[in-house]
Amino acid sequence: MRFISADYLYTLDSKPINNGVLQINNFGEITNIFKNKAEIPHQNIEFFNGILCPGFINTHCHLELSHLHNTSNMVNGFSEFLEIVKKRDKYSKAFIARAIKSAEDQMIKNGIVAVGDICNTTDSLEIKKNKKLYYYNFIESFEVSSKKSSDAIAKALLIRDAFRNNNLKATITPHSPYSVTPDLMKLIANVSDEFDYTFSMHNQETEEENILFKKKKGKFHNWLKSLNASAEIWTKRSSSSTVLDELRPKRIILVHNTYSSSADLKDKYYCTCPCANLFIENKLPNYSIFNSDNLCVGTDSLASNNQLSIIKELALIEKNSNFSLEELLKIGCRNGANALGFNKYGTLEIGKTPGVNLITGSEFGLANSKVKRIA
Ligand SMILES: [Zn+2]
């Protein structure tokens, strides 16, 4: 049993508590929260200078692309980024596995406790079996030809079941509005079952996606035609958001939203990956359109980021928005846990096992802060 205190506890389900104390058992479960240090004999308290918050939730990552780190410094737009990802299979499985392991270690070191991770393969399965982090695995389906929809869903089902057979949470999810045909979207909806809490889909990451749906032309249009894509992708749909009518998700996390406007937003969870957006498109979302109750944050993969660190992502949001420190921490902890259905995580509440992060230096802005997991 430990008693942990700091200048402030950011519980994220109530106001920050000055000098509050967390009582935590040997399983990491919060068993009590005291509003005042004086309630506990002081020799029992571990006091830290700084603030305490729950463990971070990385709502969007592609762990299996970790080996593509440093294959380019900066890319010139999304199409160039896709070229890098296409080279993913040119590496040995052992090399890929080592990169995944070290990426996971990096997340643990940076105070991340749970991850929404996109999977196109089972490359990350062995590491995830160790349960060092808690994962929601989104098995991503990507197929632009209607003729190949049944092959695509069959492949995704094999991967999903490989994860589920190892007691890991897995849901088949569409890659993006422009890379999944209406047929495939319906198949994804059909195979969804009671174990699927939510979906996750890349959304409005580039301006070209909007142009495709609005004007039925542009770079994505040309690119899709060169792939012999089924025209229903753009002819049957008027915008990225109408794509959701085919899936009718209970819940969905829309990822990136770099080119979303307030008119595009619905009652969904939105995940931002600012470091990756700068890396790929050199553009950030307009943060003033989002609210701090349903915005989550992710690192995306090491193929488009120099590190897997939620505090670095939050520092970038802080610099480009008016969110308060408490709102930023909700974005980094609570909202992602809610979006992924991880109800033991995300807030410092009795009965939860959220992990506890110590943040120092936040009074000078998160860009200068350090994070350390202390429980
Ligand atoms: Zn992504």
Residues whose N, C-alpha, C, O or C-beta is under 5 A from the ligand:
A	BS01	ZN	D300
